[in-house]
Amino acid sequence: MALISTLGVLTRDHDGDLLTVRVPEPLLMRAARLIENTAALVHHGCPLPPDVAEDVRPHLQKALRDDAARLRALIPDTGRRSSSGLWAVPDNPL
């Protein structure tokens, strides 16, 4: 969860102006999937933490889905897969 939080901080305030950060594709995929699953749980009425008001539920669900979409956008569509290679980096970095 700490890694997902770190990825969120890295992507939250940036619209494509980040320097290249090497991360394994499976990490991004797993983080996006966990966040999407959490959004689905929120949508289906899972209990919220005691300090979170119920009227925040739709906003929380949207924020989670947006975060997952941002993570998925970091994975280049190269048409190839790799098991242990690094993704989210250009083939010819500067």
Secondary structure, DSSP 8 states (H G I E B T S, - for coil): -HHHHHHHHHHHT-SS------EEHHHHHHHHHHHHHHHHHHHTT----TTS-GGGHHHHHHHHHHHHHHHHHTS---S---SS-EESS-SS--
